Amino acid sequence: MNKEKRFEKIYSQGAGSIEIWVDKETGVNYLYRSAGYGGGLTVLLDEDGNPVITREKEI
């Protein structure tokens, strides 16, 4: 089994309450928001409604 982590945190704001994670296999960016005991994860979209993609060289 591949021991390399698939997701990498590339941004954090507000003591970790807002984070951006990148799927290193697809390059798709995800926005994670936590508050209290809850949290949510969604695909990060650009101004045209397309998923934000980070190329491997940019990670």
N, CA, C, O and CB atoms as a CASP TS submission, in Angstrom:
PFRMAT TS
TARGET T0000
AUTHOR 0000-0000-0000
METHOD Language model
MODEL 1
PARENT N/A
ATOM      1  N   MET     1       0.836  -1.185   0.000  1.00  0.00           N
ATOM      2  CA  MET     1       0.000   0.000   0.000  1.00  0.00           C
ATOM      3  C   MET     1       0.876   1.241   0.000  1.00  0.00           C
ATOM      4  O   MET     1       1.902   1.289   0.679  1.00  0.00           O
ATOM      5  CB  MET     1      -0.949   0.002   1.209  1.00  0.00           C
ATOM      6  N   ASN     2       0.466   2.238  -0.762  1.00  0.00           N
ATOM      7  CA  ASN     2       1.208   3.488  -0.865  1.00  0.00           C
ATOM      8  C   ASN     2       1.108   4.261   0.449  1.00  0.00           C
ATOM      9  O   ASN     2       0.009   4.583   0.901  1.00  0.00           O
ATOM     10  CB  ASN     2       0.681   4.342  -2.041  1.00  0.00           C
ATOM     11  N   LYS     3       2.254   4.555   1.058  1.00  0.00           N
ATOM     12  CA  LYS     3       2.292   5.259   2.350  1.00  0.00           C
ATOM     13  C   LYS     3       2.232   6.771   2.184  1.00  0.00           C
ATOM     14  O   LYS     3       2.063   7.488   3.170  1.00  0.00           O
ATOM     15  CB  LYS     3       3.553   4.882   3.115  1.00  0.00           C
ATOM     16  N   GLU     4       2.368   7.278   0.947  1.00  0.00           N
ATOM     17  CA  GLU     4       2.333   8.709   0.715  1.00  0.00           C
ATOM     18  C   GLU     4       0.912   9.233   0.924  1.00  0.00           C
ATOM     19  O   GLU     4      -0.062   8.602   0.513  1.00  0.00           O
ATOM     20  CB  GLU     4       2.836   9.042  -0.705  1.00  0.00           C
ATOM     21  N   LYS     5       0.811  10.386   1.563  1.00  0.00           N
ATOM     22  CA  LYS     5      -0.499  10.975   1.828  1.00  0.00           C
ATOM     23  C   LYS     5      -1.101  11.539   0.549  1.00  0.00           C
ATOM     24  O   LYS     5      -0.416  12.194  -0.237  1.00  0.00           O
ATOM     25  CB  LYS     5      -0.393  12.074   2.893  1.00  0.00           C
ATOM     26  N   ARG     6      -2.393  11.275   0.350  1.00  0.00           N
ATOM     27  CA  ARG     6      -3.082  11.726  -0.854  1.00  0.00           C
ATOM     28  C   ARG     6      -3.447  13.200  -0.762  1.00  0.00           C
ATOM     29  O   ARG     6      -3.406  13.901  -1.773  1.00  0.00           O
ATOM     30  CB  ARG     6      -4.335  10.891  -1.090  1.00  0.00           C
ATOM     31  N   PHE     7      -3.804  13.689   0.422  1.00  0.00           N
ATOM     32  CA  PHE     7      -4.238  15.065   0.585  1.00  0.00           C
ATOM     33  C   PHE     7      -3.172  15.873   1.321  1.00  0.00           C
ATOM     34  O   PHE     7      -2.499  15.377   2.225  1.00  0.00           O
ATOM     35  CB  PHE     7      -5.575  15.123   1.338  1.00  0.00           C
ATOM     36  N   GLU     8      -3.039  17.135   0.905  1.00  0.00           N
ATOM     37  CA  GLU     8      -2.065  18.019   1.535  1.00  0.00           C
ATOM     38  C   GLU     8      -2.726  19.357   1.831  1.00  0.00           C
ATOM     39  O   GLU     8      -3.389  19.941   0.974  1.00  0.00           O
ATOM     40  CB  GLU     8      -0.815  18.209   0.632  1.00  0.00           C
ATOM     41  N   LYS     9      -2.535  19.835   3.065  1.00  0.00           N
ATOM     42  CA  LYS     9      -3.073  21.140   3.444  1.00  0.00           C
ATOM     43  C   LYS     9      -2.147  22.212   2.896  1.00  0.00           C
ATOM     44  O   LYS     9      -0.946  22.199   3.166  1.00  0.00           O
ATOM     45  CB  LYS     9      -3.226  21.269   4.996  1.00  0.00           C
ATOM     46  N   ILE    10      -2.709  23.150   2.117  1.00  0.00           N
ATOM     47  CA  ILE    10      -1.884  24.197   1.517  1.00  0.00           C
ATOM     48  C   ILE    10      -2.186  25.583   2.071  1.00  0.00           C
ATOM     49  O   ILE    10      -1.458  26.536   1.791  1.00  0.00           O
ATOM     50  CB  ILE    10      -2.074  24.204   0.026  1.00  0.00           C
ATOM     51  N   TYR    11      -3.273  25.705   2.866  1.00  0.00           N
ATOM     52  CA  TYR    11      -3.636  27.010   3.411  1.00  0.00           C
ATOM     53  C   TYR    11      -4.421  26.823   4.699  1.00  0.00           C
ATOM     54  O   TYR    11      -5.209  25.887   4.827  1.00  0.00           O
ATOM     55  CB  TYR    11      -4.456  27.829   2.388  1.00  0.00           C
ATOM     56  N   SER    12      -4.199  27.721   5.652  1.00  0.00           N
ATOM     57  CA  SER    12      -4.926  27.693   6.913  1.00  0.00           C
ATOM     58  C   SER    12      -5.135  29.126   7.382  1.00  0.00           C
ATOM     59  O   SER    12      -4.232  29.958   7.292  1.00  0.00           O
ATOM     60  CB  SER    12      -4.164  26.858   7.986  1.00  0.00           C
ATOM     61  N   GLN    13      -6.339  29.407   7.886  1.00  0.00           N
ATOM     62  CA  GLN    13      -6.667  30.743   8.365  1.00  0.00           C
ATOM     63  C   GLN    13      -7.490  30.619   9.636  1.00  0.00           C
ATOM     64  O   GLN    13      -8.339  29.734   9.746  1.00  0.00           O
ATOM     65  CB  GLN    13      -7.432  31.555   7.286  1.00  0.00           C
ATOM     66  N   GLY    14      -7.246  31.495  10.589  1.00  0.00           N
ATOM     67  CA  GLY    14      -8.063  31.526  11.798  1.00  0.00           C
ATOM     68  C   GLY    14      -7.893  30.314  12.681  1.00  0.00           C
ATOM     69  O   GLY    14      -8.882  29.668  13.030  1.00  0.00           O
ATOM     70  N   ALA    15      -6.678  29.986  13.052  1.00  0.00           N
ATOM     71  CA  ALA    15      -6.381  28.857  13.945  1.00  0.00           C
ATOM     72  C   ALA    15      -6.933  27.543  13.403  1.00  0.00           C
ATOM     73  O   ALA    15      -7.397  26.695  14.165  1.00  0.00           O
ATOM     74  CB  ALA    15      -6.952  29.119  15.337  1.00  0.00           C
ATOM     75  N   GLY    16      -6.882  27.382  12.093  1.00  0.00           N
ATOM     76  CA  GLY    16      -7.302  26.121  11.478  1.00  0.00           C
ATOM     77  C   GLY    16      -8.784  25.999  11.216  1.00  0.00           C
ATOM     78  O   GLY    16      -9.249  24.928  10.827  1.00  0.00           O
ATOM     79  N   SER    17      -9.555  27.080  11.421  1.00  0.00           N
ATOM     80  CA  SER    17     -10.994  26.972  11.202  1.00  0.00           C
ATOM     81  C   SER    17     -11.353  27.001   9.721  1.00  0.00           C
ATOM     82  O   SER    17     -12.428  26.533   9.343  1.00  0.00           O
ATOM     83  CB  SER    17     -11.714  28.092  11.925  1.00  0.00           C
ATOM     84  N   ILE    18     -10.481  27.538   8.878  1.00  0.00           N
ATOM     85  CA  ILE    18     -10.656  27.507   7.428  1.00  0.00           C
ATOM     86  C   ILE    18      -9.367  26.960   6.831  1.00  0.00           C
ATOM     87  O   ILE    18      -8.282  27.480   7.091  1.00  0.00           O
ATOM     88  CB  ILE    18     -11.003  28.935   6.847  1.00  0.00           C
ATOM     89  N   GLU    19      -9.494  25.916   6.034  1.00  0.00           N
ATOM     90  CA  GLU    19      -8.323  25.286   5.417  1.00  0.00           C
ATOM     91  C   GLU    19      -8.620  24.956   3.968  1.00  0.00           C
ATOM     92  O   GLU    19      -9.770  24.732   3.591  1.00  0.00           O
ATOM     93  CB  GLU    19      -7.910  24.011   6.184  1.00  0.00           C
ATOM     94  N   ILE    20      -7.565  24.929   3.153  1.00  0.00           N
ATOM     95  CA  ILE    20      -7.669  24.449   1.779  1.00  0.00           C
ATOM     96  C   ILE    20      -6.775  23.228   1.671  1.00  0.00           C
ATOM     97  O   ILE    20      -5.595  23.264   2.019  1.00  0.00           O
ATOM     98  CB  ILE    20      -7.265  25.559   0.733  1.00  0.00           C
ATOM     99  N   TRP    21      -7.367  22.142   1.180  1.00  0.00           N
ATOM    100  CA  TRP    21      -6.670  20.873   0.997  1.00  0.00           C
ATOM    101  C   TRP    21      -6.645  20.534  -0.483  1.00  0.00           C
ATOM    102  O   TRP    21      -7.607  20.808  -1.201  1.00  0.00           O
ATOM    103  CB  TRP    21      -7.346  19.736   1.814  1.00  0.00           C
ATOM    104  N   VAL    22      -5.547  19.937  -0.945  1.00  0.00           N
ATOM    105  CA  VAL    22      -5.408  19.526  -2.343  1.00  0.00           C
ATOM    106  C   VAL    22      -5.301  18.013  -2.412  1.00  0.00           C
ATOM    107  O   VAL    22      -4.530  17.395  -1.678  1.00  0.00           O
ATOM    108  CB  VAL    22      -4.169  20.191  -3.003  1.00  0.00           C
ATOM    109  N   ASP    23      -6.089  17.423  -3.307  1.00  0.00           N
ATOM    110  CA  ASP    23      -5.975  16.007  -3.629  1.00  0.00           C
ATOM    111  C   ASP    23      -4.795  15.882  -4.591  1.00  0.00           C
ATOM    112  O   ASP    23      -4.876  16.339  -5.731  1.00  0.00           O
ATOM    113  CB  ASP    23      -7.319  15.428  -4.259  1.00  0.00           C
ATOM    114  N   LYS    24      -3.718  15.277  -4.150  1.00  0.00           N
ATOM    115  CA  LYS    24      -2.489  15.231  -4.957  1.00  0.00           C
ATOM    116  C   LYS    24      -2.621  14.343  -6.194  1.00  0.00           C
ATOM    117  O   LYS    24      -1.807  14.445  -7.112  1.00  0.00           O
ATOM    118  CB  LYS    24      -1.336  14.737  -4.107  1.00  0.00           C
ATOM    119  N   GLU    25      -3.621  13.484  -6.232  1.00  0.00           N
ATOM    120  CA  GLU    25      -3.826  12.647  -7.427  1.00  0.00           C
ATOM    121  C   GLU    25      -4.574  13.392  -8.523  1.00  0.00           C
ATOM    122  O   GLU    25      -4.277  13.211  -9.704  1.00  0.00           O
ATOM    123  CB  GLU    25      -4.590  11.379  -7.061  1.00  0.00           C
ATOM    124  N   THR    26      -5.542  14.227  -8.149  1.00  0.00           N
ATOM    125  CA  THR    26      -6.364  14.928  -9.144  1.00  0.00           C
ATOM    126  C   THR    26      -6.054  16.410  -9.245  1.00  0.00           C
ATOM    127  O   THR    26      -6.351  17.034 -10.263  1.00  0.00           O
ATOM    128  CB  THR    26      -7.816  14.753  -8.817  1.00  0.00           C
ATOM    129  N   GLY    27      -5.456  16.988  -8.197  1.00  0.00           N
ATOM    130  CA  GLY    27      -5.185  18.421  -8.157  1.00  0.00           C
ATOM    131  C   GLY    27      -6.369  19.250  -7.703  1.00  0.00           C
ATOM    132  O   GLY    27      -6.249  20.470  -7.588  1.00  0.00           O
ATOM    133  N   VAL    28      -7.519  18.621  -7.439  1.00  0.00           N
ATOM    134  CA  VAL    28      -8.717  19.345  -7.025  1.00  0.00           C
ATOM    135  C   VAL    28      -8.527  19.919  -5.618  1.00  0.00           C
ATOM    136  O   VAL    28      -8.028  19.242  -4.719  1.00  0.00           O
ATOM    137  CB  VAL    28      -9.956  18.418  -7.070  1.00  0.00           C
ATOM    138  N   ASN    29      -8.938  21.189  -5.448  1.00  0.00           N
ATOM    139  CA  ASN    29      -8.846  21.880  -4.157  1.00  0.00           C
ATOM    140  C   ASN    29     -10.167  21.769  -3.419  1.00  0.00           C
ATOM    141  O   ASN    29     -11.239  21.849  -4.019  1.00  0.00           O
ATOM    142  CB  ASN    29      -8.459  23.365  -4.349  1.00  0.00           C
ATOM    143  N   TYR    30     -10.075  21.584  -2.097  1.00  0.00           N
ATOM    144  CA  TYR    30     -11.253  21.479  -1.246  1.00  0.00           C
ATOM    145  C   TYR    30     -11.156  22.505  -0.132  1.00  0.00           C
ATOM    146  O   TYR    30     -10.080  22.728   0.422  1.00  0.00           O
ATOM    147  CB  TYR    30     -11.397  20.053  -0.667  1.00  0.00           C
ATOM    148  N   LEU    31     -12.275  23.126   0.195  1.00  0.00           N
ATOM    149  CA  LEU    31     -12.357  24.074   1.291  1.00  0.00           C
ATOM    150  C   LEU    31     -12.954  23.360   2.491  1.00  0.00           C
ATOM    151  O   LEU    31     -14.032  22.774   2.399  1.00  0.00           O
ATOM    152  CB  LEU    31     -13.200  25.323   0.901  1.00  0.00           C
ATOM    153  N   TYR    32     -12.248  23.409   3.622  1.00  0.00           N
ATOM    154  CA  TYR    32     -12.720  22.804   4.859  1.00  0.00           C
ATOM    155  C   TYR    32     -12.955  23.909   5.869  1.00  0.00           C
ATOM    156  O   TYR    32     -12.103  24.776   6.063  1.00  0.00           O
ATOM    157  CB  TYR    32     -11.710  21.755   5.402  1.00  0.00           C
ATOM    158  N   ARG    33     -14.109  23.874   6.509  1.00  0.00           N
ATOM    159  CA  ARG    33     -14.468  24.873   7.526  1.00  0.00           C
ATOM    160  C   ARG    33     -14.917  24.141   8.774  1.00  0.00           C
ATOM    161  O   ARG    33     -15.795  23.281   8.712  1.00  0.00           O
ATOM    162  CB  ARG    33     -15.589  25.841   7.013  1.00  0.00           C
ATOM    163  N   SER    34     -14.316  24.480   9.913  1.00  0.00           N
ATOM    164  CA  SER    34     -14.728  23.867  11.172  1.00  0.00           C
ATOM    165  C   SER    34     -15.209  24.953  12.116  1.00  0.00           C
ATOM    166  O   SER    34     -14.718  26.082  12.106  1.00  0.00           O
ATOM    167  CB  SER    34     -13.567  23.059  11.809  1.00  0.00           C
ATOM    168  N   ALA    35     -16.187  24.577  12.932  1.00  0.00           N
ATOM    169  CA  ALA    35     -16.728  25.494  13.930  1.00  0.00           C
ATOM    170  C   ALA    35     -17.277  24.663  15.075  1.00  0.00           C
ATOM    171  O   ALA    35     -18.195  23.866  14.881  1.00  0.00           O
ATOM    172  CB  ALA    35     -17.834  26.424  13.322  1.00  0.00           C
ATOM    173  N   GLY    36     -16.720  24.841  16.273  1.00  0.00           N
ATOM    174  CA  GLY    36     -17.188  24.065  17.419  1.00  0.00           C
ATOM    175  C   GLY    36     -16.956  22.583  17.196  1.00  0.00           C
ATOM    176  O   GLY    36     -15.830  22.156  16.940  1.00  0.00           O
ATOM    177  N   TYR    37     -18.028  21.792  17.292  1.00  0.00           N
ATOM    178  CA  TYR    37     -17.933  20.346  17.105  1.00  0.00           C
ATOM    179  C   TYR    37     -18.257  19.916  15.681  1.00  0.00           C
ATOM    180  O   TYR    37     -18.265  18.721  15.387  1.00  0.00           O
ATOM    181  CB  TYR    37     -18.857  19.644  18.067  1.00  0.00           C
ATOM    182  N   GLY    38     -18.525  20.870  14.791  1.00  0.00           N
ATOM    183  CA  GLY    38     -18.913  20.529  13.422  1.00  0.00           C
ATOM    184  C   GLY    38     -17.901  21.014  12.408  1.00  0.00           C
ATOM    185  O   GLY    38     -16.967  21.748  12.733  1.00  0.00           O
ATOM    186  N   GLY    39     -18.103  20.594  11.182  1.00  0.00           N
ATOM    187  CA  GLY    39     -17.244  21.020  10.096  1.00  0.00           C
ATOM    188  C   GLY    39     -17.853  20.616   8.773  1.00  0.00           C
ATOM    189  O   GLY    39     -18.800  19.831   8.724  1.00  0.00           O
ATOM    190  N   GLY    40     -17.302  21.157   7.698  1.00  0.00           N
ATOM    191  CA  GLY    40     -17.800  20.826   6.377  1.00  0.00           C
ATOM    192  C   GLY    40     -16.688  20.904   5.355  1.00  0.00           C
ATOM    193  O   GLY    40     -15.712  21.634   5.525  1.00  0.00           O
ATOM    194  N   LEU    41     -16.851  20.139   4.289  1.00  0.00           N
ATOM    195  CA  LEU    41     -15.862  20.066   3.218  1.00  0.00           C
ATOM    196  C   LEU    41     -16.593  20.213   1.900  1.00  0.00           C
ATOM    197  O   LEU    41     -17.626  19.577   1.691  1.00  0.00           O
ATOM    198  CB  LEU    41     -15.052  18.730   3.268  1.00  0.00           C
ATOM    199  N   THR    42     -16.071  21.047   1.004  1.00  0.00           N
ATOM    200  CA  THR    42     -16.675  21.226  -0.305  1.00  0.00           C
ATOM    201  C   THR    42     -15.586  21.510  -1.328  1.00  0.00           C
ATOM    202  O   THR    42     -14.493  21.957  -0.981  1.00  0.00           O
ATOM    203  CB  THR    42     -17.718  22.364  -0.281  1.00  0.00           C
ATOM    204  N   VAL    43     -15.894  21.250  -2.575  1.00  0.00           N
ATOM    205  CA  VAL    43     -14.965  21.556  -3.665  1.00  0.00           C
ATOM    206  C   VAL    43     -14.849  23.071  -3.770  1.00  0.00           C
ATOM    207  O   VAL    43     -15.855  23.779  -3.719  1.00  0.00           O
ATOM    208  CB  VAL    43     -15.443  20.928  -5.027  1.00  0.00           C
ATOM    209  N   LEU    44     -13.632  23.566  -3.915  1.00  0.00           N
ATOM    210  CA  LEU    44     -13.390  24.993  -4.084  1.00  0.00           C
ATOM    211  C   LEU    44     -13.595  25.331  -5.558  1.00  0.00           C
ATOM    212  O   LEU    44     -12.971  24.723  -6.429  1.00  0.00           O
ATOM    213  CB  LEU    44     -11.950  25.392  -3.600  1.00  0.00           C
ATOM    214  N   LEU    45     -14.474  26.307  -5.841  1.00  0.00           N
ATOM    215  CA  LEU    45     -14.815  26.657  -7.219  1.00  0.00           C
ATOM    216  C   LEU    45     -14.239  28.006  -7.614  1.00  0.00           C
ATOM    217  O   LEU    45     -14.067  28.893  -6.779  1.00  0.00           O
ATOM    218  CB  LEU    45     -16.324  26.667  -7.404  1.00  0.00           C
ATOM    219  N   ASP    46     -13.939  28.148  -8.917  1.00  0.00           N
ATOM    220  CA  ASP    46     -13.478  29.439  -9.423  1.00  0.00           C
ATOM    221  C   ASP    46     -14.693  30.297  -9.803  1.00  0.00           C
ATOM    222  O   ASP    46     -15.836  29.897  -9.577  1.00  0.00           O
ATOM    223  CB  ASP    46     -12.525  29.248 -10.649  1.00  0.00           C
ATOM    224  N   GLU    47     -14.440  31.465 -10.377  1.00  0.00           N
ATOM    225  CA  GLU    47     -15.515  32.402 -10.701  1.00  0.00           C
ATOM    226  C   GLU    47     -16.493  31.882 -11.760  1.00  0.00           C
ATOM    227  O   GLU    47     -17.604  32.400 -11.883  1.00  0.00           O
ATOM    228  CB  GLU    47     -14.920  33.692 -11.171  1.00  0.00           C
ATOM    229  N   ASP    48     -16.085  30.860 -12.526  1.00  0.00           N
ATOM    230  CA  ASP    48     -16.950  30.276 -13.547  1.00  0.00           C
ATOM    231  C   ASP    48     -17.672  29.025 -13.051  1.00  0.00           C
ATOM    232  O   ASP    48     -18.426  28.407 -13.803  1.00  0.00           O
ATOM    233  CB  ASP    48     -16.139  29.941 -14.781  1.00  0.00           C
ATOM    234  N   GLY    49     -17.450  28.653 -11.807  1.00  0.00           N
ATOM    235  CA  GLY    49     -18.102  27.473 -11.238  1.00  0.00           C
ATOM    236  C   GLY    49     -17.358  26.175 -11.491  1.00  0.00           C
ATOM    237  O   GLY    49     -17.903  25.095 -11.261  1.00  0.00           O
ATOM    238  N   ASN    50     -16.118  26.265 -11.961  1.00  0.00           N
ATOM    239  CA  ASN    50     -15.296  25.087 -12.196  1.00  0.00           C
ATOM    240  C   ASN    50     -14.408  24.808 -10.992  1.00  0.00           C
ATOM    241  O   ASN    50     -14.003  25.740 -10.297  1.00  0.00           O
ATOM    242  CB  ASN    50     -14.443  25.266 -13.458  1.00  0.00           C
ATOM    243  N   PRO    51     -14.098  23.538 -10.732  1.00  0.00           N
ATOM    244  CA  PRO    51     -13.201  23.228  -9.611  1.00  0.00           C
ATOM    245  C   PRO    51     -11.835  23.878  -9.793  1.00  0.00           C
ATOM    246  O   PRO    51     -11.293  23.916 -10.897  1.00  0.00           O
ATOM    247  CB  PRO    51     -13.039  21.712  -9.462  1.00  0.00           C
ATOM    248  N   VAL    52     -11.290  24.385  -8.697  1.00  0.00           N
ATOM    249  CA  VAL    52      -9.932  24.933  -8.716  1.00  0.00           C
ATOM    250  C   VAL    52      -8.965  23.752  -8.719  1.00  0.00           C
ATOM    251  O   VAL    52      -9.055  22.859  -7.877  1.00  0.00           O
ATOM    252  CB  VAL    52      -9.669  25.892  -7.483  1.00  0.00           C
ATOM    253  N   ILE    53      -8.041  23.762  -9.678  1.00  0.00           N
ATOM    254  CA  ILE    53      -7.063  22.686  -9.836  1.00  0.00           C
ATOM    255  C   ILE    53      -5.676  23.254  -9.561  1.00  0.00           C
ATOM    256  O   ILE    53      -5.303  24.291 -10.109  1.00  0.00           O
ATOM    257  CB  ILE    53      -7.138  22.053 -11.268  1.00  0.00           C
ATOM    258  N   THR    54      -4.917  22.572  -8.712  1.00  0.00           N
ATOM    259  CA  THR    54      -3.523  22.928  -8.443  1.00  0.00           C
ATOM    260  C   THR    54      -2.651  21.870  -9.076  1.00  0.00           C
ATOM    261  O   THR    54      -2.768  20.691  -8.743  1.00  0.00           O
ATOM    262  CB  THR    54      -3.238  23.050  -6.907  1.00  0.00           C
ATOM    263  N   ARG    55      -1.795  22.262  -9.966  1.00  0.00           N
ATOM    264  CA  ARG    55      -0.881  21.316 -10.620  1.00  0.00           C
ATOM    265  C   ARG    55       0.141  20.831  -9.617  1.00  0.00           C
ATOM    266  O   ARG    55       0.457  21.538  -8.660  1.00  0.00           O
ATOM    267  CB  ARG    55      -0.177  21.966 -11.839  1.00  0.00           C
ATOM    268  N   GLU    56       0.659  19.637  -9.822  1.00  0.00           N
ATOM    269  CA  GLU    56       1.586  19.016  -8.871  1.00  0.00           C
ATOM    270  C   GLU    56       2.804  19.877  -8.604  1.00  0.00           C
ATOM    271  O   GLU    56       3.314  19.879  -7.484  1.00  0.00           O
ATOM    272  CB  GLU    56       2.028  17.667  -9.380  1.00  0.00           C
ATOM    273  N   LYS    57       3.283  20.604  -9.590  1.00  0.00           N
ATOM    274  CA  LYS    57       4.450  21.469  -9.417  1.00  0.00           C
ATOM    275  C   LYS    57       4.169  22.618  -8.459  1.00  0.00           C
ATOM    276  O   LYS    57       5.095  23.153  -7.851  1.00  0.00           O
ATOM    277  CB  LYS    57       4.896  22.018 -10.760  1.00  0.00           C
ATOM    278  N   GLU    58       2.893  23.007  -8.315  1.00  0.00           N
ATOM    279  CA  GLU    58       2.514  24.126  -7.464  1.00  0.00           C
ATOM    280  C   GLU    58       2.337  23.733  -6.000  1.00  0.00           C
ATOM    281  O   GLU    58       2.299  24.599  -5.126  1.00  0.00           O
ATOM    282  CB  GLU    58       1.246  24.739  -7.976  1.00  0.00           C
ATOM    283  N   ILE    59       2.227  22.436  -5.729  1.00  0.00           N
ATOM    284  CA  ILE    59       1.976  21.959  -4.359  1.00  0.00           C
ATOM    285  C   ILE    59       3.254  22.022  -3.540  1.00  0.00           C
ATOM    286  O   ILE    59       3.252  21.664  -2.362  1.00  0.00           O
ATOM    287  CB  ILE    59       1.419  20.513  -4.369  1.00  0.00           C
TER
END
